[in-house]
Amino acid sequence: MRKVRIEYDSRVDALVAVSKRLSVYEGRNKLESEEFFDKFSKGKTADSEEFVEWANDYQHYLALREAVEAKMRHAG
Protein backbone atom coordinates (compact mmCIF):
# COMPACT_ATOMS: atom_id res chain seq x y z
CA MET A 1 0.00 0.00 0.00
CA ARG A 2 1.46 3.30 -1.08
CA LYS A 3 1.25 6.14 1.43
CA VAL A 4 0.08 9.48 0.07
CA ARG A 5 -0.02 12.67 2.08
CA ILE A 6 -2.43 15.38 0.95
CA GLU A 7 -2.66 18.74 2.68
CA TYR A 8 -5.76 20.91 2.67
CA ASP A 9 -6.26 24.59 3.42
CA SER A 10 -8.90 23.86 6.07
CA ARG A 11 -10.61 21.03 7.91
CA VAL A 12 -13.74 21.76 5.91
CA ASP A 13 -11.84 21.22 2.64
CA ALA A 14 -10.46 17.96 4.02
CA LEU A 15 -13.93 16.89 5.15
CA VAL A 16 -15.34 17.52 1.67
CA ALA A 17 -12.53 15.53 0.03
CA VAL A 18 -12.93 12.57 2.39
CA SER A 19 -16.71 12.66 1.94
CA LYS A 20 -16.25 12.40 -1.83
CA ARG A 21 -13.98 9.38 -1.42
CA LEU A 22 -16.53 7.73 0.90
CA SER A 23 -19.23 8.32 -1.70
CA VAL A 24 -17.16 6.47 -4.30
CA TYR A 25 -16.67 3.49 -1.97
CA GLU A 26 -20.38 3.46 -1.12
CA GLY A 27 -21.43 3.53 -4.77
CA ARG A 28 -18.96 0.83 -5.76
CA ASN A 29 -19.95 -1.47 -2.89
CA LYS A 30 -23.66 -0.57 -2.56
CA LEU A 31 -23.19 -0.03 1.17
CA GLU A 32 -23.25 3.04 3.41
CA SER A 33 -19.94 3.81 5.12
CA GLU A 34 -21.40 3.58 8.61
CA GLU A 35 -22.78 0.09 7.96
CA PHE A 36 -19.56 -0.98 6.24
CA PHE A 37 -17.43 0.24 9.13
CA ASP A 38 -19.59 -1.60 11.65
CA LYS A 39 -19.14 -4.85 9.69
CA PHE A 40 -15.43 -4.19 9.11
CA SER A 41 -14.83 -3.50 12.81
CA LYS A 42 -16.52 -6.80 13.70
CA GLY A 43 -14.39 -8.75 11.21
CA LYS A 44 -17.35 -9.45 8.92
CA THR A 45 -15.64 -8.20 5.76
CA ALA A 46 -12.50 -9.05 3.87
CA ASP A 47 -9.27 -7.28 4.77
CA SER A 48 -8.71 -6.12 1.21
CA GLU A 49 -6.60 -3.05 0.57
CA GLU A 50 -9.71 -1.14 -0.53
CA PHE A 51 -11.62 -2.01 2.65
CA VAL A 52 -8.70 -0.99 4.86
CA GLU A 53 -8.48 2.34 3.00
CA TRP A 54 -12.26 2.78 3.26
CA ALA A 55 -12.16 2.11 7.01
CA ASN A 56 -9.29 4.58 7.43
CA ASP A 57 -11.11 7.22 5.38
CA TYR A 58 -14.26 6.71 7.44
CA GLN A 59 -12.36 7.12 10.72
CA HIS A 60 -10.71 10.25 9.30
CA TYR A 61 -14.14 11.54 8.25
CA LEU A 62 -15.54 11.04 11.77
CA ALA A 63 -12.58 12.85 13.35
CA LEU A 64 -12.79 15.75 10.89
CA ARG A 65 -16.54 16.07 11.30
CA GLU A 66 -16.19 16.19 15.08
CA ALA A 67 -13.45 18.83 14.84
CA VAL A 68 -15.53 21.00 12.47
CA GLU A 69 -18.66 20.64 14.64
CA ALA A 70 -16.70 21.48 17.81
CA LYS A 71 -15.25 24.58 16.19
CA MET A 72 -18.73 25.67 15.09
CA ARG A 73 -20.12 25.16 18.62
CA HIS A 74 -17.34 27.28 20.12
CA ALA A 75 -17.57 29.98 17.44
CA GLY A 76 -21.25 30.65 18.14
C-alpha positions in Angstrom: 0.0 0.0 0.0 1.5 3.3 -1.1 1.3 6.1 1.4 0.1 9.5 0.1 0.0 12.7 2.1 -2.4 15.4 0.9 -2.7 18.7 2.7 -5.8 20.9 2.7 -6.3 24.6 3.4 -8.9 23.9 6.1 -10.6 21.0 7.9 -13.7 21.8 5.9 -11.8 21.2 2.6 -10.5 18.0 4.0 -13.9 16.9 5.1 -15.3 17.5 1.7 -12.5 15.5 0.0 -12.9 12.6 2.4 -16.7 12.7 1.9 -16.3 12.4 -1.8 -14.0 9.4 -1.4 -16.5 7.7 0.9 -19.2 8.3 -1.7 -17.2 6.5 -4.3 -16.7 3.5 -2.0 -20.4 3.5 -1.1 -21.4 3.5 -4.8 -19.0 0.8 -5.8 -19.9 -1.5 -2.9 -23.7 -0.6 -2.6 -23.2 0.0 1.2 -23.3 3.0 3.4 -19.9 3.8 5.1 -21.4 3.6 8.6 -22.8 0.1 8.0 -19.6 -1.0 6.2 -17.4 0.2 9.1 -19.6 -1.6 11.7 -19.1 -4.9 9.7 -15.4 -4.2 9.1 -14.8 -3.5 12.8 -16.5 -6.8 13.7 -14.4 -8.7 11.2 -17.4 -9.5 8.9 -15.6 -8.2 5.8 -12.5 -9.1 3.9 -9.3 -7.3 4.8 -8.7 -6.1 1.2 -6.6 -3.0 0.6 -9.7 -1.1 -0.5 -11.6 -2.0 2.7 -8.7 -1.0 4.9 -8.5 2.3 3.0 -12.3 2.8 3.3 -12.2 2.1 7.0 -9.3 4.6 7.4 -11.1 7.2 5.4 -14.3 6.7 7.4 -12.4 7.1 10.7 -10.7 10.2 9.3 -14.1 11.5 8.2 -15.5 11.0 11.8 -12.6 12.9 13.4 -12.8 15.8 10.9 -16.5 16.1 11.3 -16.2 16.2 15.1 -13.5 18.8 14.8 -15.5 21.0 12.5 -18.7 20.6 14.6 -16.7 21.5 17.8 -15.3 24.6 16.2 -18.7 25.7 15.1 -20.1 25.2 18.6 -17.3 27.3 20.1 -17.6 30.0 17.4 -21.3 30.7 18.1 
